[in-house]
Amino acid sequence: MDDSSTTQPEGTLNEKQETPRNDPPGKLLDPDNEDIARSKKEEAIRKACDLRDLDALVSYATSQGGLLNDDLRRSAWPIFLRSDRDVQDSDFASWEDLPSHEDEDQVQLDVNRSFVYYPQCAEDELLLKKDELSILIRRVLRKYPMLCYFQGYHDIVQVLLLVLGEKEAAPAVTNISLFRIRDYMLPSLSPALKHLQLIPAIIEKADPALREHLGGIKPFFALAATLTLYAHDIQEYSDIARLFDFLLAMEPVVSIYLFAAIILSRKKELLEIPADEPEMLHFTLSKLPHPLDLDSLISNAVQLFNDYPPELLPFGAWRRISQHSVLKSSRDPFNKQTRDEAIRLFEKQIRQLHNEELREKALTFLWHHRRTVGSVAVAIFIGAMSIWIRKRGLDTPLWSYFAGLKATFRKWLPMISM
């Protein structure tokens, strides 16, 4: 991949003006004349943007080299995120008058240590970028105070800022938050951890032997990468920009398939680590390989997704994902779902999380007090039966009704205790 077009986020290319074409990606990459092929692909992408041809844009974003440069990304990414038409700058005009978000102190701490690897620029320019990043995050959080900031969110936002610029990034950050990473902005990481359970299910379908080798390891090693759309782990600007071409062109769950593709690409390395060394396996899996063959990984992730769609994965992994999850509500990422609808789904998922927490607390309480609770339950049951019998006008002593049950219990109790 030619990095010259992406190493300077604010730069533009001097494109040749040729008749736009919309040829399939495979026909554009002529190995005998790569420059001509690249120029043709640029023009085809530009035409697809003008026509808002989503099918063509998705094809180019997933083909070798992706969308090629930031000039084209500035046209295509807002189309993928549906932020190019439905949002006016006035939506954020009065953000400073809104109440501060409770996470703003943490936002500033993370912004202070942002832009570690890119862009390469003077100190005063870097300070300006940090100010823009802070404003961009705070204005979205104040506009949508129900969203919870998470560490690593700033890594995602800084990529959008560098590619799109501050003005165009604001609606893009809003939409990526509501329609792509909404589950990660809930008050609990529980939904994000359920996302990770899809990974062993994918590996089981693609390579059962490798899944068995990794069987004793929880997929928490993938949390940092998937939570930040890989922006926290990838150090090259050209690589993360190209990867965002792919991730923004696909539905949210594909990010999980990408991590599965990364694991499968490391099969030989992983099998060399003994299965009885889970700490070493976990450490290895938590670090992305360097360098990443992105085009190959993207192709493999798409193949995994097509071969093993989420609803057919084993272990009930997909069923455990909430119906209100962004993974299910954004199966078609380009549908006309509104922000209000996304917020309603967010609120439903919060209530669901609250109910799950109450249920877990109740089960924990019952388990710790199971002997006392069992005695009380038996006493209540006997009392209720006694009242029922007396109301029926039956004068036979209560225990006579349990004579048969007593014999049954004696018969079955040894079997239950085995």
C-alpha positions in Angstrom: 0.0 0.0 0.0 1.3 3.4 -0.9 1.5 5.3 2.5 2.4 8.7 1.0 -1.3 9.6 0.6 -2.2 9.0 4.2 0.8 9.8 6.4 -0.2 13.5 6.4 -3.8 13.6 7.5 -4.5 17.1 6.3 -2.9 16.7 2.9 -4.6 16.1 -0.4 -3.5 14.5 -3.7 -3.2 16.1 -7.1 -5.5 13.8 -8.9 -5.6 13.3 -12.7 -8.9 14.3 -14.2 -10.1 11.4 -16.2 -13.5 10.1 -17.2 -14.9 8.4 -14.1 -15.5 4.7 -14.3 -17.3 2.3 -12.0 -15.5 -0.9 -12.9 -15.4 -3.8 -10.5 -12.4 -3.5 -8.1 -10.7 -6.6 -9.5 -10.4 -5.1 -12.9 -8.9 -1.9 -11.7 -5.7 -3.4 -10.2 -3.7 -4.0 -13.3 -0.3 -5.4 -12.2 1.3 -4.2 -15.4 0.5 -0.6 -14.8 -0.3 0.0 -11.1 -0.4 3.8 -11.4 -3.0 3.7 -14.2 -5.0 1.1 -12.2 -4.9 3.3 -9.1 -5.9 6.4 -11.0 -8.9 4.5 -12.5 -9.9 3.2 -9.1 -9.8 6.8 -7.6 -12.1 8.0 -10.4 -14.4 5.1 -9.9 -14.6 5.7 -6.2 -15.2 9.4 -6.8 -18.1 8.6 -9.2 -19.6 6.2 -6.7 -19.5 8.9 -4.0 -21.2 11.3 -6.4 -23.9 8.8 -7.1 -24.1 7.5 -3.5 -23.7 4.0 -4.9 -23.3 2.1 -1.6 -22.8 -1.3 -3.3 -19.9 0.0 -5.3 -18.4 1.9 -2.3 -18.5 -1.2 -0.2 -16.7 -3.2 -2.9 -14.0 -0.6 -3.2 -13.6 -0.3 0.6 -13.1 -4.1 0.9 -10.9 -4.5 -2.1 -7.1 -4.2 -2.1 -5.9 -0.9 -0.9 -9.4 0.2 0.2 -10.4 3.8 -0.5 -6.7 4.7 -1.3 -6.5 8.2 0.2 -8.0 10.7 2.6 -9.5 12.9 0.0 -11.7 10.0 -1.1 -12.4 9.0 2.5 -13.7 12.5 3.2 -16.4 11.8 0.6 -17.0 8.1 1.4 -16.9 7.8 5.2 -19.8 10.3 5.8 -21.9 8.2 3.3 -21.1 5.0 5.2 -22.0 6.7 8.5 -25.0 8.5 7.1 -23.6 11.7 8.5 -23.4 13.6 5.2 -27.0 14.8 4.8 -29.1 14.4 8.0 -27.1 16.6 10.3 -26.7 20.3 10.3 -23.8 22.2 12.1 -26.5 24.0 14.1 -27.1 20.7 16.0 -24.0 21.5 17.9 -24.0 25.2 17.9 -25.0 25.6 21.6 -23.2 22.6 23.0 -21.1 24.8 25.4 -24.4 25.8 27.1 -25.3 22.2 27.9 -24.5 20.7 31.3 -21.0 19.1 31.6 -20.9 15.3 31.1 -19.8 13.4 34.2 -17.0 11.7 32.3 -15.3 14.9 31.0 -12.4 14.7 33.5 -11.5 11.3 32.1 -11.9 12.6 28.6 -9.3 15.3 29.2 -6.9 12.8 30.8 -7.1 10.6 27.7 -6.9 13.6 25.3 -3.7 14.7 27.0 -2.0 11.4 26.0 -3.6 11.2 22.5 -1.9 11.3 19.1 1.0 9.2 20.3 1.9 7.6 16.9 0.4 10.1 14.4 0.3 12.7 13.0 3.9 13.8 12.7 3.6 17.5 13.1 4.9 20.5 15.1 4.1 20.8 18.8 1.8 23.8 18.4 -0.2 21.9 15.7 -0.4 18.9 18.0 -1.8 21.0 20.8 -4.4 22.4 18.4 -5.4 18.8 17.4 -5.8 17.9 21.0 -8.1 20.9 21.6 -10.2 19.9 18.6 -10.4 16.3 19.9 -11.5 17.4 23.3 -14.1 19.7 22.0 -15.4 17.0 19.6 -15.8 14.4 22.3 -17.3 16.7 24.8 -19.9 18.2 22.4 -21.2 14.7 21.5 -21.3 13.6 25.1 -23.1 16.7 26.2 -25.6 16.4 23.4 -26.2 12.7 24.3 -25.5 12.6 28.1 -26.8 9.0 28.4 -23.7 7.8 26.5 -20.9 6.6 28.8 -17.4 7.5 27.8 -14.9 4.6 27.8 -11.2 4.7 27.7 -10.2 4.2 24.0 -13.2 6.1 22.6 -10.8 9.0 22.0 -8.7 6.6 19.8 -11.7 6.1 17.5 -12.6 9.8 17.4 -9.1 10.9 16.6 -9.1 8.8 13.5 -12.3 10.4 12.3 -11.0 13.9 13.2 -7.7 13.4 11.2 -9.5 12.1 8.2 -12.7 14.3 8.1 -11.6 17.5 9.9 -13.4 18.9 12.9 -16.6 20.1 11.2 -17.4 16.9 9.3 -16.2 14.7 12.2 -18.9 16.0 14.6 -21.9 14.3 13.0 -19.8 11.3 12.1 -18.7 10.7 15.7 -22.4 11.0 16.8 -23.5 8.4 14.3 -20.6 6.0 14.9 -21.5 6.2 18.6 -25.2 5.6 18.2 -25.2 3.1 15.3 -21.8 1.3 15.5 -20.4 1.2 19.0 -23.5 2.0 21.1 -23.1 -1.2 23.2 -19.7 0.0 24.3 -21.1 3.2 25.7 -23.5 1.5 28.1 -22.9 1.8 31.9 -21.6 -1.8 31.9 -19.0 -3.7 29.9 -21.2 -6.8 30.0 -22.6 -6.4 26.5 -19.1 -5.9 25.1 -17.9 -9.1 26.8 -20.9 -11.0 25.2 -19.6 -9.8 21.8 -16.3 -11.5 22.5 -18.0 -14.8 23.1 -18.7 -14.8 19.3 -14.9 -15.3 18.7 -14.6 -18.9 20.0 -17.8 -19.8 18.2 -16.3 -18.5 14.9 -13.1 -20.4 15.5 -15.0 -23.6 16.4 -16.7 -23.4 12.9 -13.6 -22.5 11.0 -10.9 -24.6 12.8 -12.2 -26.9 15.7 -8.7 -28.1 16.5 -7.4 -24.6 17.1 -10.5 -23.8 19.2 -9.8 -26.9 21.3 -6.2 -25.8 21.8 -7.5 -22.4 23.0 -10.4 -23.8 24.9 -9.3 -22.9 28.4 -8.9 -19.2 27.6 -11.6 -16.6 27.8 -11.7 -14.2 24.8 -11.0 -11.1 27.0 -7.7 -10.7 25.1 -9.7 -9.2 22.3 -11.4 -6.5 24.4 -9.0 -3.5 23.8 -8.8 -4.1 20.0 -12.5 -4.6 19.4 -13.6 -1.9 21.8 -11.6 0.7 20.0 -12.1 -0.6 16.4 -8.4 -1.5 16.5 -7.4 2.2 16.7 -5.7 1.7 20.1 -3.4 -1.1 18.8 -2.5 -0.1 15.3 0.3 2.4 15.2 0.5 3.3 11.5 -1.9 6.0 10.4 -2.1 4.5 6.8 -3.1 1.2 8.3 -5.8 2.4 10.7 -7.3 4.6 8.0 -7.4 1.8 5.5 -8.9 -0.5 8.2 -11.6 2.0 8.9 -12.5 1.9 5.2 -13.5 -1.7 5.8 -15.1 -1.5 9.2 -17.3 1.5 8.3 -18.4 -0.3 5.1 -19.6 -3.4 7.0 -22.0 -4.1 9.8 -20.7 -3.8 13.3 -20.3 -7.5 14.0 -17.7 -7.9 11.3 -15.2 -6.3 13.6 -15.5 -9.4 15.7 -15.0 -11.6 12.6 -11.8 -9.7 11.9 -10.3 -10.6 15.2 -11.2 -14.2 14.5 -9.4 -13.9 11.2 -6.3 -12.6 13.0 -6.4 -15.6 15.4 -6.6 -18.0 12.5 -3.8 -16.3 10.7 -1.6 -17.1 13.7 -2.5 -20.8 14.0 1.1 -22.1 13.7 2.4 -19.6 16.3 -0.4 -20.5 18.7 -0.1 -24.2 18.4 3.6 -24.0 19.3 2.5 -22.6 22.7 1.5 -25.5 25.0 -2.2 -25.6 25.8 -1.3 -25.8 29.5 0.2 -22.4 29.4 -2.9 -20.3 29.2 -1.2 -17.1 30.5 1.3 -17.2 27.5 -1.5 -17.9 25.1 -3.5 -15.0 26.5 -0.5 -12.7 26.3 0.2 -13.6 22.7 -3.4 -13.2 21.6 -3.7 -9.8 23.3 -1.0 -8.3 21.1 -1.8 -7.8 17.5 0.9 -9.1 15.1 3.2 -6.6 13.5 3.1 -5.9 10.6 -0.5 -6.7 9.8 -1.4 -7.9 6.3 -4.6 -6.0 6.3 -5.8 -6.8 2.8 -5.4 -10.5 3.4 -7.1 -10.3 6.9 -10.0 -8.3 5.5 -10.5 -10.8 2.7 -10.4 -13.7 5.3 -12.8 -11.8 7.6 -15.3 -11.3 4.9 -15.0 -15.0 3.9 -15.6 -16.1 7.6 -18.6 -13.8 7.8 -20.1 -15.2 4.6 -19.4 -18.9 5.5 -20.5 -18.7 9.2 -23.1 -15.9 9.7 -23.7 -15.0 13.3 -27.1 -16.6 13.6 -25.6 -20.0 12.7 -22.7 -19.9 15.2 -22.5 -22.6 17.9 -22.7 -22.4 21.7 -25.7 -20.1 21.5 -23.3 -17.2 21.2 -25.6 -15.1 19.0 -28.7 -15.8 21.1 -27.0 -14.4 24.1 -26.6 -11.0 22.3 -29.5 -8.7 23.4 -32.2 -8.0 20.8 -31.5 -4.3 21.5 -27.8 -4.6 20.8 -26.2 -2.6 18.0 -25.0 -5.9 16.6 -28.6 -6.9 15.8 -30.2 -3.5 15.2 -27.5 -2.5 12.7 -27.4 -5.7 10.6 -28.0 -3.3 7.7 -25.8 -0.4 8.7 -27.2 1.8 6.0 -30.9 1.5 6.9 -32.9 4.6 7.8 -32.9 4.1 11.6 -33.1 7.4 13.3 -31.1 8.7 16.2 -34.2 8.7 18.4 -34.7 5.0 17.6 -31.1 4.3 18.5 -31.5 6.1 21.8 -34.7 4.1 22.6 -32.8 0.9 22.0 -30.0 2.1 24.2 -32.5 2.9 27.0 -34.1 -0.6 26.6 -30.7 -2.2 26.9 -30.0 -0.2 30.1 -33.2 -1.5 31.6 -32.3 -5.0 30.5 -28.9 -4.7 32.1 -30.5 -3.4 35.3 -32.8 -6.4 35.4 -30.0 -8.8 34.8 -28.0 -7.3 37.7 -31.0 -7.6 40.0 -31.4 -11.2 39.0 -27.8 -12.0 39.6 -27.9 -10.4 43.0 -31.0 -12.4 43.9 -29.4 -15.6 42.7 -26.3 -14.9 44.7 -28.3 -14.1 47.8 -30.3 -17.3 47.5 -27.1 -19.4 46.9 -25.4 -18.0 50.0 -28.5 -18.4 52.1 -29.8 -21.6 50.5 -30.2 -23.6 53.7 -32.1 -20.9 55.5 -34.1 -20.1 52.4 -34.9 -23.8 51.9 -36.2 -24.2 55.4 -38.4 -21.1 55.2 -39.7 -22.2 51.7 -40.7 -25.6 53.1 -42.5 -24.0 56.1 -44.4 -21.6 53.8 -45.3 -24.4 51.5 -46.6 -26.6 54.4 -48.5 -23.6 55.8 -50.1 -22.9 52.5 -51.1 -26.5 52.0 -52.6 -26.6 55.5 -54.8 -23.6 54.8 -55.8 -25.0 51.4 -56.9 -28.3 53.0 -58.8 -26.7 55.8 -60.6 -24.5 53.4 -61.7 -27.6 51.5 -63.3 -28.9 54.6 -60.9 -31.8 55.0 -60.2 -32.8 58.6 -57.6 -35.4 57.9 -54.3 -34.4 59.4 -52.0 -32.7 57.0 -49.2 -35.2 57.1 -51.5 -38.0 55.9 -51.5 -36.3 52.5 -47.7 -36.6 52.4 -47.5 -40.3 53.3 -47.2 -41.2 49.7 -44.8 -38.4 49.0 -42.6 -39.6 51.9 -42.2 -43.0 50.4 -41.4 -41.4 47.0 -38.8 -39.2 48.5 -37.2 -42.2 50.2 -37.0 -44.0 46.9 -35.6 -41.1 44.8 -33.4 -39.2 47.2 -30.5 -41.6 47.0 -30.6 -41.3 43.2 -30.7 -37.5 43.3 -27.7 -37.4 45.7 -25.5 -39.5 43.5 
